[in-house]
Amino acid sequence: MTLFTKSNSRTTKLLFLAFAGLGIVVYFCAKTLTIDPEKAMQVLWLGRLLIAFGAIGWPLVDAVSVWVDEKTKTLVIQKKNLFRTTSNVVPFAHVEQIRTLRMGRSKGPVVYQLVIDLKNSQQIKTGRWSLDQSEIVSEAESLALIVGSNAQSGLVVHPVNSNLTIGSFPVNQMALAFVISLAIYAIWYRCQVGIWCSAMWFGTAPIFIIGFSFIACLNILRRIPRQ
């Protein structure tokens, strides 16, 4: 087998580390600076959330590799993160087209992503993206030539972030899972501890409960069929 392309997982992991680093800075600033105690608690809460978001998201980023096996006429899509490794074998004959997905508006930054569309209407996102359209279009055309399918250049503008992913996780699913995990913790605290207050965000309980809830919700959401 020959490795055709790999996802930009390193860049995505650095983004999560940046969130965690920013959270650490915010947290220690709230600890060391002389500010109103109520505002300090709010800043500490923000810092903890940023740290939790970065620490939880980093190990969930999938490193996606697309391998080409011309002997068996198949593509092997391998996804690997800290917790699991999966492989999906796709025969060339099952590929409908290789698409360059455009994400963003004309007035803002536009990102181009390499996507494999199958004949059964499923979509495989490779995690390979670039700000340079010609780079992704070139890869799409090369892969389409190998597979024997069509290549779509991505000239159709898609709604902003409608298909944006972090690794193999859609951003909207990650945001929804994070909101649900916050709600789960808030409900648990109200039922098990007492009335809501600023102190509810301190200690290890919010990190563990929000973290495990986030992972569980994300795994449930990714199993829900998308239109």
C-alpha atoms as a printed R data frame, in Angstrom:
    type eleno elety resid chain resno       x      y       z
1   ATOM     1    CA   MET     A     1   0.000  0.000   0.000
2   ATOM     2    CA   THR     A     2   1.029  3.579  -0.652
3   ATOM     3    CA   LEU     A     3   0.291  6.490   1.650
4   ATOM     4    CA   PHE     A     4  -1.580  9.092  -0.384
5   ATOM     5    CA   THR     A     5  -2.280 11.834   2.158
6   ATOM     6    CA   LYS     A     6  -2.545 12.542   5.885
7   ATOM     7    CA   SER     A     7  -4.789 14.858   7.890
8   ATOM     8    CA   ASN     A     8  -3.600 18.097   9.483
9   ATOM     9    CA   SER     A     9  -3.992 16.558  12.953
10  ATOM    10    CA   ARG     A    10  -0.818 18.160  14.303
11  ATOM    11    CA   THR     A    11  -2.177 21.630  13.609
12  ATOM    12    CA   THR     A    12  -5.480 20.747  15.265
13  ATOM    13    CA   LYS     A    13  -3.729 19.366  18.346
14  ATOM    14    CA   LEU     A    14  -1.693 22.548  18.621
15  ATOM    15    CA   LEU     A    15  -4.956 24.496  18.553
16  ATOM    16    CA   PHE     A    16  -6.283 22.521  21.536
17  ATOM    17    CA   LEU     A    17  -2.981 22.977  23.367
18  ATOM    18    CA   ALA     A    18  -3.278 26.707  22.709
19  ATOM    19    CA   PHE     A    19  -6.731 26.690  24.344
20  ATOM    20    CA   ALA     A    20  -5.317 24.869  27.364
21  ATOM    21    CA   GLY     A    21  -2.327 27.225  27.528
22  ATOM    22    CA   LEU     A    22  -4.585 30.250  27.351
23  ATOM    23    CA   GLY     A    23  -6.695 28.758  30.132
24  ATOM    24    CA   ILE     A    24  -3.614 28.317  32.330
25  ATOM    25    CA   VAL     A    25  -2.592 31.937  31.753
26  ATOM    26    CA   VAL     A    26  -6.109 33.181  32.550
27  ATOM    27    CA   TYR     A    27  -6.281 30.970  35.658
28  ATOM    28    CA   PHE     A    28  -2.980 32.180  37.142
29  ATOM    29    CA   CYS     A    29  -3.745 35.783  36.266
30  ATOM    30    CA   ALA     A    30  -6.956 35.504  38.275
31  ATOM    31    CA   LYS     A    31  -4.989 33.957  41.131
32  ATOM    32    CA   THR     A    32  -2.217 36.544  41.249
33  ATOM    33    CA   LEU     A    33  -3.825 39.824  40.198
34  ATOM    34    CA   THR     A    34  -5.635 41.977  42.729
35  ATOM    35    CA   ILE     A    35  -9.183 42.227  41.414
36  ATOM    36    CA   ASP     A    36 -12.706 42.073  42.765
37  ATOM    37    CA   PRO     A    37 -13.299 38.591  44.305
38  ATOM    38    CA   GLU     A    38 -16.504 38.040  42.330
39  ATOM    39    CA   LYS     A    39 -14.793 38.914  39.044
40  ATOM    40    CA   ALA     A    40 -11.818 36.754  40.035
41  ATOM    41    CA   MET     A    41 -14.137 33.756  40.392
42  ATOM    42    CA   GLN     A    42 -15.586 34.389  36.954
43  ATOM    43    CA   VAL     A    43 -12.105 34.594  35.426
44  ATOM    44    CA   LEU     A    44 -11.066 31.414  37.239
45  ATOM    45    CA   TRP     A    45 -14.160 29.692  35.859
46  ATOM    46    CA   LEU     A    46 -13.235 30.814  32.336
47  ATOM    47    CA   GLY     A    47  -9.680 29.584  32.786
48  ATOM    48    CA   ARG     A    48 -10.842 26.187  34.022
49  ATOM    49    CA   LEU     A    49 -13.221 25.781  31.079
50  ATOM    50    CA   LEU     A    50 -10.478 26.620  28.574
51  ATOM    51    CA   ILE     A    51  -8.106 24.165  30.236
52  ATOM    52    CA   ALA     A    52 -10.785 21.459  30.268
53  ATOM    53    CA   PHE     A    53 -11.704 22.093  26.619
54  ATOM    54    CA   GLY     A    54  -8.081 21.852  25.515
55  ATOM    55    CA   ALA     A    55  -7.262 18.834  27.683
56  ATOM    56    CA   ILE     A    56 -10.380 16.920  26.607
57  ATOM    57    CA   GLY     A    57 -10.191 17.807  22.914
58  ATOM    58    CA   TRP     A    58  -6.490 17.054  22.373
59  ATOM    59    CA   PRO     A    59  -6.646 13.246  22.791
60  ATOM    60    CA   LEU     A    60  -9.831 13.032  20.687
61  ATOM    61    CA   VAL     A    61  -8.237 14.489  17.541
62  ATOM    62    CA   ASP     A    62  -8.105 11.815  14.851
63  ATOM    63    CA   ALA     A    63  -4.973 11.433  12.756
64  ATOM    64    CA   VAL     A    64  -6.448 10.308   9.426
65  ATOM    65    CA   SER     A    65  -4.343  8.558   6.790
66  ATOM    66    CA   VAL     A    66  -5.519  7.652   3.288
67  ATOM    67    CA   TRP     A    67  -3.715  4.638   1.825
68  ATOM    68    CA   VAL     A    68  -4.031  3.408  -1.751
69  ATOM    69    CA   ASP     A    69  -3.797 -0.309  -2.543
70  ATOM    70    CA   GLU     A    70  -3.754 -0.589  -6.324
71  ATOM    71    CA   LYS     A    71  -3.419 -4.385  -6.230
72  ATOM    72    CA   THR     A    72  -6.777 -4.862  -4.511
73  ATOM    73    CA   LYS     A    73  -8.256 -1.630  -5.957
74  ATOM    74    CA   THR     A    74  -9.147 -0.265  -2.524
75  ATOM    75    CA   LEU     A    75  -8.660  2.795  -0.359
76  ATOM    76    CA   VAL     A    76  -7.815  2.228   3.307
77  ATOM    77    CA   ILE     A    77  -8.909  5.088   5.578
78  ATOM    78    CA   GLN     A    78  -7.145  4.798   8.922
79  ATOM    79    CA   LYS     A    79  -8.207  6.936  11.893
80  ATOM    80    CA   LYS     A    80  -6.144  6.982  15.061
81  ATOM    81    CA   ASN     A    81  -6.419  8.935  18.303
82  ATOM    82    CA   LEU     A    82  -5.216  8.363  21.854
83  ATOM    83    CA   PHE     A    83  -8.003  5.877  22.596
84  ATOM    84    CA   ARG     A    84  -8.563  3.847  19.448
85  ATOM    85    CA   THR     A    85  -7.509  3.022  15.902
86  ATOM    86    CA   THR     A    86 -10.000  2.175  13.164
87  ATOM    87    CA   SER     A    87  -9.618  1.266   9.493
88  ATOM    88    CA   ASN     A    88 -12.200  1.519   6.740
89  ATOM    89    CA   VAL     A    89 -11.587 -0.329   3.458
90  ATOM    90    CA   VAL     A    90 -13.339  1.276   0.479
91  ATOM    91    CA   PRO     A    91 -13.262 -0.386  -2.974
92  ATOM    92    CA   PHE     A    92 -12.544  1.977  -5.849
93  ATOM    93    CA   ALA     A    93 -15.890  0.974  -7.383
94  ATOM    94    CA   HIS     A    94 -17.758  2.391  -4.360
95  ATOM    95    CA   VAL     A    95 -16.345  5.917  -4.791
96  ATOM    96    CA   GLU     A    96 -18.690  8.412  -6.425
97  ATOM    97    CA   GLN     A    97 -16.343 11.391  -6.521
98  ATOM    98    CA   ILE     A    98 -13.395 13.051  -4.808
99  ATOM    99    CA   ARG     A    99 -14.491 16.491  -3.693
100 ATOM   100    CA   THR     A   100 -12.811 19.704  -2.613
101 ATOM   101    CA   LEU     A   101 -15.099 21.048   0.092
102 ATOM   102    CA   ARG     A   102 -15.071 24.829   0.449
103 ATOM   103    CA   MET     A   103 -15.882 26.280   3.864
104 ATOM   104    CA   GLY     A   104 -16.192 29.987   4.582
105 ATOM   105    CA   ARG     A   105 -17.468 33.193   3.041
106 ATOM   106    CA   SER     A   106 -15.942 35.408   0.420
107 ATOM   107    CA   LYS     A   107 -15.315 38.184   2.972
108 ATOM   108    CA   GLY     A   108 -13.577 35.898   5.475
109 ATOM   109    CA   PRO     A   109 -10.960 33.135   5.442
110 ATOM   110    CA   VAL     A   110 -11.838 30.163   3.245
111 ATOM   111    CA   VAL     A   111 -10.664 26.638   4.044
112 ATOM   112    CA   TYR     A   112 -10.602 23.795   1.528
113 ATOM   113    CA   GLN     A   113 -10.937 20.171   2.643
114 ATOM   114    CA   LEU     A   114 -10.460 16.882   0.813
115 ATOM   115    CA   VAL     A   115 -13.627 14.744   0.972
116 ATOM   116    CA   ILE     A   116 -14.465 11.336  -0.485
117 ATOM   117    CA   ASP     A   117 -18.109 10.848  -1.532
118 ATOM   118    CA   LEU     A   118 -19.347  7.270  -1.817
119 ATOM   119    CA   LYS     A   119 -22.113  5.949  -4.047
120 ATOM   120    CA   ASN     A   120 -24.223  5.016  -1.004
121 ATOM   121    CA   SER     A   121 -24.387  8.754  -0.124
122 ATOM   122    CA   GLN     A   122 -21.884  8.412   2.712
123 ATOM   123    CA   GLN     A   123 -19.112 10.939   3.056
124 ATOM   124    CA   ILE     A   124 -15.562 10.319   4.279
125 ATOM   125    CA   LYS     A   125 -13.735 13.375   5.581
126 ATOM   126    CA   THR     A   126 -10.004 12.918   5.385
127 ATOM   127    CA   GLY     A   127  -9.095 15.771   7.718
128 ATOM   128    CA   ARG     A   128  -6.774 17.077   4.983
129 ATOM   129    CA   TRP     A   129  -7.312 20.820   4.571
130 ATOM   130    CA   SER     A   130  -5.537 23.903   3.304
131 ATOM   131    CA   LEU     A   131  -6.085 27.610   2.760
132 ATOM   132    CA   ASP     A   132  -4.729 27.083  -0.765
133 ATOM   133    CA   GLN     A   133  -7.487 25.769  -3.039
134 ATOM   134    CA   SER     A   134  -5.081 24.615  -5.756
135 ATOM   135    CA   GLU     A   135  -3.270 22.365  -3.269
136 ATOM   136    CA   ILE     A   136  -6.410 20.423  -2.317
137 ATOM   137    CA   VAL     A   137  -7.800 20.445  -5.866
138 ATOM   138    CA   SER     A   138  -4.525 18.917  -7.084
139 ATOM   139    CA   GLU     A   139  -4.744 16.142  -4.489
140 ATOM   140    CA   ALA     A   140  -8.409 15.533  -5.310
141 ATOM   141    CA   GLU     A   141  -7.653 15.219  -9.031
142 ATOM   142    CA   SER     A   142  -4.713 12.891  -8.382
143 ATOM   143    CA   LEU     A   143  -6.780 10.615  -6.129
144 ATOM   144    CA   ALA     A   144  -9.716 10.679  -8.568
145 ATOM   145    CA   LEU     A   145  -7.349  9.623 -11.370
146 ATOM   146    CA   ILE     A   146  -6.123  6.678  -9.288
147 ATOM   147    CA   VAL     A   147  -9.624  5.614  -8.242
148 ATOM   148    CA   GLY     A   148 -11.208  6.253 -11.629
149 ATOM   149    CA   SER     A   149 -13.883  8.682 -10.425
150 ATOM   150    CA   ASN     A   150 -14.798 12.325 -10.894
151 ATOM   151    CA   ALA     A   151 -13.139 15.217  -9.081
152 ATOM   152    CA   GLN     A   152 -15.197 18.202  -7.897
153 ATOM   153    CA   SER     A   153 -13.203 21.400  -7.484
154 ATOM   154    CA   GLY     A   154 -15.164 22.955  -4.623
155 ATOM   155    CA   LEU     A   155 -16.374 26.039  -6.463
156 ATOM   156    CA   VAL     A   156 -19.787 25.695  -4.806
157 ATOM   157    CA   VAL     A   157 -19.834 27.784  -1.645
158 ATOM   158    CA   HIS     A   158 -21.103 25.872   1.372
159 ATOM   159    CA   PRO     A   159 -22.612 27.511   4.465
160 ATOM   160    CA   VAL     A   160 -20.027 28.707   6.947
161 ATOM   161    CA   ASN     A   161 -18.739 25.901   9.179
162 ATOM   162    CA   SER     A   162 -21.610 23.598   8.201
163 ATOM   163    CA   ASN     A   163 -19.108 20.833   7.493
164 ATOM   164    CA   LEU     A   164 -16.107 22.124   9.418
165 ATOM   165    CA   THR     A   165 -14.372 19.387  11.369
166 ATOM   166    CA   ILE     A   166 -11.723 18.994  14.027
167 ATOM   167    CA   GLY     A   167 -10.088 15.728  13.141
168 ATOM   168    CA   SER     A   168 -13.125 13.681  12.206
169 ATOM   169    CA   PHE     A   169 -15.456 15.445  14.638
170 ATOM   170    CA   PRO     A   170 -17.784 18.155  13.228
171 ATOM   171    CA   VAL     A   171 -17.407 21.425  15.115
172 ATOM   172    CA   ASN     A   172 -21.163 21.743  15.656
173 ATOM   173    CA   GLN     A   173 -21.233 18.292  17.293
174 ATOM   174    CA   MET     A   174 -18.330 19.206  19.578
175 ATOM   175    CA   ALA     A   175 -20.009 22.461  20.581
176 ATOM   176    CA   LEU     A   176 -23.323 20.692  21.271
177 ATOM   177    CA   ALA     A   177 -21.581 17.966  23.297
178 ATOM   178    CA   PHE     A   178 -19.774 20.617  25.350
179 ATOM   179    CA   VAL     A   179 -23.004 22.490  26.094
180 ATOM   180    CA   ILE     A   180 -24.770 19.242  27.065
181 ATOM   181    CA   SER     A   181 -21.883 18.259  29.342
182 ATOM   182    CA   LEU     A   182 -22.102 21.623  31.117
183 ATOM   183    CA   ALA     A   183 -25.843 21.108  31.577
184 ATOM   184    CA   ILE     A   184 -25.281 17.585  32.948
185 ATOM   185    CA   TYR     A   185 -22.819 18.904  35.513
186 ATOM   186    CA   ALA     A   186 -25.145 21.753  36.490
187 ATOM   187    CA   ILE     A   187 -28.036 19.299  37.018
188 ATOM   188    CA   TRP     A   188 -25.815 16.901  38.990
189 ATOM   189    CA   TYR     A   189 -24.605 19.736  41.221
190 ATOM   190    CA   ARG     A   190 -28.127 20.993  41.879
191 ATOM   191    CA   CYS     A   191 -29.394 17.516  42.776
192 ATOM   192    CA   GLN     A   192 -26.409 16.237  44.753
193 ATOM   193    CA   VAL     A   193 -24.854 19.346  46.337
194 ATOM   194    CA   GLY     A   194 -27.215 22.287  46.469
195 ATOM   195    CA   ILE     A   195 -27.971 25.646  44.889
196 ATOM   196    CA   TRP     A   196 -25.793 26.914  42.085
197 ATOM   197    CA   CYS     A   197 -22.975 29.277  43.007
198 ATOM   198    CA   SER     A   198 -19.548 30.333  41.771
199 ATOM   199    CA   ALA     A   199 -17.912 27.700  43.993
200 ATOM   200    CA   MET     A   200 -19.490 24.910  41.908
201 ATOM   201    CA   TRP     A   201 -16.756 25.337  39.294
202 ATOM   202    CA   PHE     A   202 -13.896 24.726  41.732
203 ATOM   203    CA   GLY     A   203 -12.271 21.408  42.572
204 ATOM   204    CA   THR     A   204 -11.881 18.276  40.463
205 ATOM   205    CA   ALA     A   205 -15.591 17.389  40.170
206 ATOM   206    CA   PRO     A   206 -16.393 19.775  37.273
207 ATOM   207    CA   ILE     A   207 -13.361 18.670  35.280
208 ATOM   208    CA   PHE     A   208 -14.128 14.950  35.640
209 ATOM   209    CA   ILE     A   209 -17.898 15.142  35.207
210 ATOM   210    CA   ILE     A   210 -17.807 17.601  32.311
211 ATOM   211    CA   GLY     A   211 -14.947 15.683  30.714
212 ATOM   212    CA   PHE     A   212 -16.577 12.258  30.840
213 ATOM   213    CA   SER     A   213 -19.958 13.714  29.825
214 ATOM   214    CA   PHE     A   214 -18.362 15.481  26.858
215 ATOM   215    CA   ILE     A   215 -16.705 12.283  25.604
216 ATOM   216    CA   ALA     A   216 -19.899 10.257  26.066
217 ATOM   217    CA   CYS     A   217 -22.112 12.856  24.340
218 ATOM   218    CA   LEU     A   218 -19.677 13.228  21.444
219 ATOM   219    CA   ASN     A   219 -19.596  9.486  20.836
220 ATOM   220    CA   ILE     A   220 -23.406  9.360  20.908
221 ATOM   221    CA   LEU     A   221 -23.776 12.341  18.553
222 ATOM   222    CA   ARG     A   222 -21.331 10.957  16.002
223 ATOM   223    CA   ARG     A   223 -23.429  7.777  15.746
224 ATOM   224    CA   ILE     A   224 -26.570  9.696  14.839
225 ATOM   225    CA   PRO     A   225 -27.084  9.553  11.049
226 ATOM   226    CA   ARG     A   226 -26.665 12.968   9.395
227 ATOM   227    CA   GLN     A   227 -28.572 14.145   6.394
